């Protein structure tokens, strides 16, 4: 794989992970506003999803090392 393609793929991967985290936070905030009685459950699910997206970055870094 060429260096240019590898760098482009890495930037896309990081962008998707960051976008996932941001979208998750926004959706969780809206859900808490609309369903205030389920705040604990919403935040628990949101935390799990955010952790999964945050885990994508180190996984890519480990896989990219030669």
N, C-alpha and C positions, 0 to 999 in steps of 0.2 A: 504494500500500500504506500502510495506516495506521501510525503510529509504534508503537502498542502491539503490532500484529502483527509488525512488523519486529523489535522488541526481543525478543519471544517466540521468533521464528524464530532470531535470533542466539544466544540463550541455549541453545536446543535444539541448535544446530549445535556450539557450544563444548562442551556436555555430551557429545555423541556423540564428538567428537574426544578429549576427556579420557578418556572411558570406553574408547575403543579403545586408547589408549596404556596405560592401567592393565591392561586385559585382556591385552594383548600381553606386558607385563612378567610378569604372573602365569603365563601359559601358557609363556613361555620358561623361567622358573625351574623350573616343574614338569618340563618336558621335559629340562632339564639334569640334574635329579635322577634321572629315570627312564632317560635315555640319556646317560651321562657320556662315552661315546666320541665323541659327535657335538657336543661343546660349541661348537667353532668355527662349524660350520654353523648350529646353532641360534641362536647369538648374531648371526651375520651376517644371517640372515633376520629375526630379531627387530628388529635395528637398522634394516633397510630398511622394515619395517612401521611402526615407531615414527616414522621420518622422514616417511613418507607421512601418518600421522595428524597429526603436528605441523605439516605443511605446509598442512593444511586451515584452520587459524586465520588465517594471513596472507592466504590466498586470499580468505576471506570478508571480511576487513577491506578488502582492495583493491576487491572487488566492491561493498561497501556504501557506499563514498565517493561523494559526488555532485559 
